[in-house]
Amino acid sequence: MSNRDIAAQLFLSSRTVGYHLYKAYPKLGVGSRGELAALV
Protein backbone atom coordinates (compact mmCIF):
# COMPACT_ATOMS: atom_id res chain seq x y z
CA MET A 1 0.00 0.00 0.00
CA SER A 2 1.11 3.56 -0.55
CA ASN A 3 1.53 6.07 2.25
CA ARG A 4 -1.59 7.81 0.97
CA ASP A 5 -3.66 4.60 1.19
CA ILE A 6 -2.39 3.82 4.69
CA ALA A 7 -3.07 7.38 5.82
CA ALA A 8 -6.63 7.28 4.51
CA GLN A 9 -7.40 4.12 6.46
CA LEU A 10 -5.89 5.51 9.67
CA PHE A 11 -7.26 9.06 9.25
CA LEU A 12 -3.72 10.53 9.25
CA SER A 13 -1.75 12.57 6.76
CA SER A 14 0.48 10.74 4.30
CA ARG A 15 3.45 12.73 5.63
CA THR A 16 2.82 11.37 9.13
CA VAL A 17 2.81 7.82 7.79
CA GLY A 18 6.00 8.48 5.84
CA TYR A 19 7.72 9.95 8.88
CA HIS A 20 6.92 6.96 11.07
CA LEU A 21 7.96 4.45 8.42
CA TYR A 22 11.22 6.38 7.95
CA LYS A 23 11.89 6.09 11.69
CA ALA A 24 10.89 2.41 11.84
CA TYR A 25 12.99 1.12 8.92
CA PRO A 26 16.38 1.37 10.69
CA LYS A 27 14.96 -0.28 13.81
CA LEU A 28 13.71 -3.16 11.69
CA GLY A 29 16.96 -3.40 9.76
CA VAL A 30 15.45 -2.62 6.36
CA GLY A 31 16.11 0.13 3.86
CA SER A 32 12.98 0.11 1.75
CA ARG A 33 9.36 -0.93 1.59
CA GLY A 34 10.34 -3.88 -0.61
CA GLU A 35 12.68 -5.22 2.05
CA LEU A 36 9.97 -4.73 4.65
CA ALA A 37 7.53 -6.78 2.57
CA ALA A 38 10.12 -9.55 2.27
CA LEU A 39 10.28 -9.81 6.08
CA VAL A 40 6.58 -10.56 6.31
mmCIF file of the N, C-alpha and C atoms, coordinates in Angstrom:
data_MODEL
# 
_entry.id   MODEL 
# 
loop_
_atom_site.group_PDB 
_atom_site.id 
_atom_site.type_symbol 
_atom_site.label_atom_id 
_atom_site.label_alt_id 
_atom_site.label_comp_id 
_atom_site.label_asym_id 
_atom_site.label_entity_id 
_atom_site.label_seq_id 
_atom_site.pdbx_PDB_ins_code 
_atom_site.Cartn_x 
_atom_site.Cartn_y 
_atom_site.Cartn_z 
_atom_site.occupancy 
_atom_site.B_iso_or_equiv 
_atom_site.pdbx_formal_charge 
_atom_site.auth_seq_id 
_atom_site.auth_comp_id 
_atom_site.auth_asym_id 
_atom_site.auth_atom_id 
_atom_site.pdbx_PDB_model_num 
ATOM 1   N N  . MET A 1 1  ? 0.850  -1.191  0.000  1.00 0.00 ? 1  MET A N  1 
ATOM 2   C CA . MET A 1 1  ? 0.000  0.000   0.000  1.00 0.00 ? 1  MET A CA 1 
ATOM 3   C C  . MET A 1 1  ? 0.886  1.243   0.000  1.00 0.00 ? 1  MET A C  1 
ATOM 4   N N  . SER A 1 2  ? 0.374  2.297   -0.557 1.00 0.00 ? 2  SER A N  1 
ATOM 5   C CA . SER A 1 2  ? 1.107  3.555   -0.551 1.00 0.00 ? 2  SER A CA 1 
ATOM 6   C C  . SER A 1 2  ? 0.871  4.285   0.771  1.00 0.00 ? 2  SER A C  1 
ATOM 7   N N  . ASN A 1 3  ? 1.714  5.265   1.036  1.00 0.00 ? 3  ASN A N  1 
ATOM 8   C CA . ASN A 1 3  ? 1.532  6.068   2.251  1.00 0.00 ? 3  ASN A CA 1 
ATOM 9   C C  . ASN A 1 3  ? 0.164  6.730   2.245  1.00 0.00 ? 3  ASN A C  1 
ATOM 10  N N  . ARG A 1 4  ? -0.285 7.149   1.086  1.00 0.00 ? 4  ARG A N  1 
ATOM 11  C CA . ARG A 1 4  ? -1.590 7.810   0.974  1.00 0.00 ? 4  ARG A CA 1 
ATOM 12  C C  . ARG A 1 4  ? -2.721 6.850   1.344  1.00 0.00 ? 4  ARG A C  1 
ATOM 13  N N  . ASP A 1 5  ? -2.626 5.604   0.873  1.00 0.00 ? 5  ASP A N  1 
ATOM 14  C CA . ASP A 1 5  ? -3.657 4.604   1.190  1.00 0.00 ? 5  ASP A CA 1 
ATOM 15  C C  . ASP A 1 5  ? -3.677 4.275   2.682  1.00 0.00 ? 5  ASP A C  1 
ATOM 16  N N  . ILE A 1 6  ? -2.497 4.112   3.251  1.00 0.00 ? 6  ILE A N  1 
ATOM 17  C CA . ILE A 1 6  ? -2.390 3.823   4.686  1.00 0.00 ? 6  ILE A CA 1 
ATOM 18  C C  . ILE A 1 6  ? -2.967 4.979   5.492  1.00 0.00 ? 6  ILE A C  1 
ATOM 19  N N  . ALA A 1 7  ? -2.606 6.187   5.106  1.00 0.00 ? 7  ALA A N  1 
ATOM 20  C CA . ALA A 1 7  ? -3.071 7.382   5.818  1.00 0.00 ? 7  ALA A CA 1 
ATOM 21  C C  . ALA A 1 7  ? -4.590 7.496   5.772  1.00 0.00 ? 7  ALA A C  1 
ATOM 22  N N  . ALA A 1 8  ? -5.172 7.193   4.643  1.00 0.00 ? 8  ALA A N  1 
ATOM 23  C CA . ALA A 1 8  ? -6.628 7.283   4.511  1.00 0.00 ? 8  ALA A CA 1 
ATOM 24  C C  . ALA A 1 8  ? -7.325 6.306   5.446  1.00 0.00 ? 8  ALA A C  1 
ATOM 25  N N  . GLN A 1 9  ? -6.783 5.112   5.577  1.00 0.00 ? 9  GLN A N  1 
ATOM 26  C CA . GLN A 1 9  ? -7.401 4.124   6.459  1.00 0.00 ? 9  GLN A CA 1 
ATOM 27  C C  . GLN A 1 9  ? -7.247 4.488   7.928  1.00 0.00 ? 9  GLN A C  1 
ATOM 28  N N  . LEU A 1 10 ? -6.144 5.168   8.272  1.00 0.00 ? 10 LEU A N  1 
ATOM 29  C CA . LEU A 1 10 ? -5.890 5.509   9.674  1.00 0.00 ? 10 LEU A CA 1 
ATOM 30  C C  . LEU A 1 10 ? -6.292 6.936   10.032 1.00 0.00 ? 10 LEU A C  1 
ATOM 31  N N  . PHE A 1 11 ? -6.849 7.670   9.052  1.00 0.00 ? 11 PHE A N  1 
ATOM 32  C CA . PHE A 1 11 ? -7.258 9.062   9.254  1.00 0.00 ? 11 PHE A CA 1 
ATOM 33  C C  . PHE A 1 11 ? -6.078 9.929   9.690  1.00 0.00 ? 11 PHE A C  1 
ATOM 34  N N  . LEU A 1 12 ? -4.926 9.751   9.012  1.00 0.00 ? 12 LEU A N  1 
ATOM 35  C CA . LEU A 1 12 ? -3.719 10.532  9.248  1.00 0.00 ? 12 LEU A CA 1 
ATOM 36  C C  . LEU A 1 12 ? -3.294 11.166  7.936  1.00 0.00 ? 12 LEU A C  1 
ATOM 37  N N  . SER A 1 13 ? -2.292 12.037  8.002  1.00 0.00 ? 13 SER A N  1 
ATOM 38  C CA . SER A 1 13 ? -1.747 12.571  6.762  1.00 0.00 ? 13 SER A CA 1 
ATOM 39  C C  . SER A 1 13 ? -0.709 11.597  6.220  1.00 0.00 ? 13 SER A C  1 
ATOM 40  N N  . SER A 1 14 ? -0.494 11.645  4.911  1.00 0.00 ? 14 SER A N  1 
ATOM 41  C CA . SER A 1 14 ? 0.485  10.741  4.305  1.00 0.00 ? 14 SER A CA 1 
ATOM 42  C C  . SER A 1 14 ? 1.892  11.081  4.767  1.00 0.00 ? 14 SER A C  1 
ATOM 43  N N  . ARG A 1 15 ? 2.138  12.343  5.111  1.00 0.00 ? 15 ARG A N  1 
ATOM 44  C CA . ARG A 1 15 ? 3.452  12.732  5.629  1.00 0.00 ? 15 ARG A CA 1 
ATOM 45  C C  . ARG A 1 15 ? 3.702  12.121  6.999  1.00 0.00 ? 15 ARG A C  1 
ATOM 46  N N  . THR A 1 16 ? 2.680  12.002  7.817  1.00 0.00 ? 16 THR A N  1 
ATOM 47  C CA . THR A 1 16 ? 2.822  11.367  9.134  1.00 0.00 ? 16 THR A CA 1 
ATOM 48  C C  . THR A 1 16 ? 3.182  9.897   8.964  1.00 0.00 ? 16 THR A C  1 
ATOM 49  N N  . VAL A 1 17 ? 2.512  9.227   8.050  1.00 0.00 ? 17 VAL A N  1 
ATOM 50  C CA . VAL A 1 17 ? 2.807  7.816   7.792  1.00 0.00 ? 17 VAL A CA 1 
ATOM 51  C C  . VAL A 1 17 ? 4.243  7.674   7.302  1.00 0.00 ? 17 VAL A C  1 
ATOM 52  N N  . GLY A 1 18 ? 4.647  8.525   6.365  1.00 0.00 ? 18 GLY A N  1 
ATOM 53  C CA . GLY A 1 18 ? 6.002  8.481   5.836  1.00 0.00 ? 18 GLY A CA 1 
ATOM 54  C C  . GLY A 1 18 ? 7.049  8.709   6.907  1.00 0.00 ? 18 GLY A C  1 
ATOM 55  N N  . TYR A 1 19 ? 6.789  9.648   7.794  1.00 0.00 ? 19 TYR A N  1 
ATOM 56  C CA . TYR A 1 19 ? 7.722  9.945   8.878  1.00 0.00 ? 19 TYR A CA 1 
ATOM 57  C C  . TYR A 1 19 ? 7.911  8.731   9.776  1.00 0.00 ? 19 TYR A C  1 
ATOM 58  N N  . HIS A 1 20 ? 6.826  8.098   10.160 1.00 0.00 ? 20 HIS A N  1 
ATOM 59  C CA . HIS A 1 20 ? 6.916  6.962   11.075 1.00 0.00 ? 20 HIS A CA 1 
ATOM 60  C C  . HIS A 1 20 ? 7.567  5.752   10.408 1.00 0.00 ? 20 HIS A C  1 
ATOM 61  N N  . LEU A 1 21 ? 7.294  5.532   9.127  1.00 0.00 ? 21 LEU A N  1 
ATOM 62  C CA . LEU A 1 21 ? 7.965  4.450   8.416  1.00 0.00 ? 21 LEU A CA 1 
ATOM 63  C C  . LEU A 1 21 ? 9.453  4.727   8.313  1.00 0.00 ? 21 LEU A C  1 
ATOM 64  N N  . TYR A 1 22 ? 9.822  5.984   8.048  1.00 0.00 ? 22 TYR A N  1 
ATOM 65  C CA . TYR A 1 22 ? 11.225 6.382   7.952  1.00 0.00 ? 22 TYR A CA 1 
ATOM 66  C C  . TYR A 1 22 ? 11.953 6.104   9.262  1.00 0.00 ? 22 TYR A C  1 
ATOM 67  N N  . LYS A 1 23 ? 11.292 6.339   10.375 1.00 0.00 ? 23 LYS A N  1 
ATOM 68  C CA . LYS A 1 23 ? 11.890 6.092   11.686 1.00 0.00 ? 23 LYS A CA 1 
ATOM 69  C C  . LYS A 1 23 ? 11.926 4.599   12.022 1.00 0.00 ? 23 LYS A C  1 
ATOM 70  N N  . ALA A 1 24 ? 10.976 3.829   11.514 1.00 0.00 ? 24 ALA A N  1 
ATOM 71  C CA . ALA A 1 24 ? 10.889 2.407   11.845 1.00 0.00 ? 24 ALA A CA 1 
ATOM 72  C C  . ALA A 1 24 ? 11.845 1.554   11.024 1.00 0.00 ? 24 ALA A C  1 
ATOM 73  N N  . TYR A 1 25 ? 12.141 1.936   9.782  1.00 0.00 ? 25 TYR A N  1 
ATOM 74  C CA . TYR A 1 25 ? 12.990 1.117   8.917  1.00 0.00 ? 25 TYR A CA 1 
ATOM 75  C C  . TYR A 1 25 ? 14.335 0.775   9.544  1.00 0.00 ? 25 TYR A C  1 
ATOM 76  N N  . PRO A 1 26 ? 15.088 1.732   10.083 1.00 0.00 ? 26 PRO A N  1 
ATOM 77  C CA . PRO A 1 26 ? 16.377 1.369   10.689 1.00 0.00 ? 26 PRO A CA 1 
ATOM 78  C C  . PRO A 1 26 ? 16.229 0.425   11.884 1.00 0.00 ? 26 PRO A C  1 
ATOM 79  N N  . LYS A 1 27 ? 15.184 0.585   12.647 1.00 0.00 ? 27 LYS A N  1 
ATOM 80  C CA . LYS A 1 27 ? 14.963 -0.279  13.812 1.00 0.00 ? 27 LYS A CA 1 
ATOM 81  C C  . LYS A 1 27 ? 14.649 -1.702  13.393 1.00 0.00 ? 27 LYS A C  1 
ATOM 82  N N  . LEU A 1 28 ? 14.043 -1.848  12.217 1.00 0.00 ? 28 LEU A N  1 
ATOM 83  C CA . LEU A 1 28 ? 13.712 -3.165  11.694 1.00 0.00 ? 28 LEU A CA 1 
ATOM 84  C C  . LEU A 1 28 ? 14.831 -3.747  10.836 1.00 0.00 ? 28 LEU A C  1 
ATOM 85  N N  . GLY A 1 29 ? 15.827 -2.936  10.554 1.00 0.00 ? 29 GLY A N  1 
ATOM 86  C CA . GLY A 1 29 ? 16.963 -3.395  9.755  1.00 0.00 ? 29 GLY A CA 1 
ATOM 87  C C  . GLY A 1 29 ? 16.679 -3.469  8.275  1.00 0.00 ? 29 GLY A C  1 
ATOM 88  N N  . VAL A 1 30 ? 15.768 -2.642  7.787  1.00 0.00 ? 30 VAL A N  1 
ATOM 89  C CA . VAL A 1 30 ? 15.445 -2.618  6.365  1.00 0.00 ? 30 VAL A CA 1 
ATOM 90  C C  . VAL A 1 30 ? 15.689 -1.221  5.812  1.00 0.00 ? 30 VAL A C  1 
ATOM 91  N N  . GLY A 1 31 ? 15.848 -1.155  4.493  1.00 0.00 ? 31 GLY A N  1 
ATOM 92  C CA . GLY A 1 31 ? 16.106 0.128   3.864  1.00 0.00 ? 31 GLY A CA 1 
ATOM 93  C C  . GLY A 1 31 ? 15.017 0.600   2.935  1.00 0.00 ? 31 GLY A C  1 
ATOM 94  N N  . SER A 1 32 ? 14.038 -0.268  2.674  1.00 0.00 ? 32 SER A N  1 
ATOM 95  C CA . SER A 1 32 ? 12.979 0.113   1.748  1.00 0.00 ? 32 SER A CA 1 
ATOM 96  C C  . SER A 1 32 ? 11.705 -0.678  2.044  1.00 0.00 ? 32 SER A C  1 
ATOM 97  N N  . ARG A 1 33 ? 10.638 -0.255  1.415  1.00 0.00 ? 33 ARG A N  1 
ATOM 98  C CA . ARG A 1 33 ? 9.357  -0.925  1.586  1.00 0.00 ? 33 ARG A CA 1 
ATOM 99  C C  . ARG A 1 33 ? 9.408  -2.350  1.024  1.00 0.00 ? 33 ARG A C  1 
ATOM 100 N N  . GLY A 1 34 ? 10.186 -2.547  -0.035 1.00 0.00 ? 34 GLY A N  1 
ATOM 101 C CA . GLY A 1 34 ? 10.337 -3.880  -0.610 1.00 0.00 ? 34 GLY A CA 1 
ATOM 102 C C  . GLY A 1 34 ? 10.992 -4.843  0.350  1.00 0.00 ? 34 GLY A C  1 
ATOM 103 N N  . GLU A 1 35 ? 12.022 -4.382  1.062  1.00 0.00 ? 35 GLU A N  1 
ATOM 104 C CA . GLU A 1 35 ? 12.681 -5.219  2.050  1.00 0.00 ? 35 GLU A CA 1 
ATOM 105 C C  . GLU A 1 35 ? 11.739 -5.512  3.215  1.00 0.00 ? 35 GLU A C  1 
ATOM 106 N N  . LEU A 1 36 ? 10.928 -4.546  3.564  1.00 0.00 ? 36 LEU A N  1 
ATOM 107 C CA . LEU A 1 36 ? 9.969  -4.731  4.648  1.00 0.00 ? 36 LEU A CA 1 
ATOM 108 C C  . LEU A 1 36 ? 8.948  -5.806  4.261  1.00 0.00 ? 36 LEU A C  1 
ATOM 109 N N  . ALA A 1 37 ? 8.486  -5.783  3.031  1.00 0.00 ? 37 ALA A N  1 
ATOM 110 C CA . ALA A 1 37 ? 7.528  -6.777  2.569  1.00 0.00 ? 37 ALA A CA 1 
ATOM 111 C C  . ALA A 1 37 ? 8.146  -8.177  2.570  1.00 0.00 ? 37 ALA A C  1 
ATOM 112 N N  . ALA A 1 38 ? 9.445  -8.263  2.297  1.00 0.00 ? 38 ALA A N  1 
ATOM 113 C CA . ALA A 1 38 ? 10.116 -9.554  2.275  1.00 0.00 ? 38 ALA A CA 1 
ATOM 114 C C  . ALA A 1 38 ? 10.210 -10.155 3.684  1.00 0.00 ? 38 ALA A C  1 
ATOM 115 N N  . LEU A 1 39 ? 10.230 -9.318  4.710  1.00 0.00 ? 39 LEU A N  1 
ATOM 116 C CA . LEU A 1 39 ? 10.281 -9.806  6.083  1.00 0.00 ? 39 LEU A CA 1 
ATOM 117 C C  . LEU A 1 39 ? 8.985  -10.500 6.491  1.00 0.00 ? 39 LEU A C  1 
ATOM 118 N N  . VAL A 1 40 ? 7.888  -10.022 5.945  1.00 0.00 ? 40 VAL A N  1 
ATOM 119 C CA . VAL A 1 40 ? 6.578  -10.559 6.306  1.00 0.00 ? 40 VAL A CA 1 
ATOM 120 C C  . VAL A 1 40 ? 6.308  -11.744 5.475  1.00 0.00 ? 40 VAL A C  1 
# 
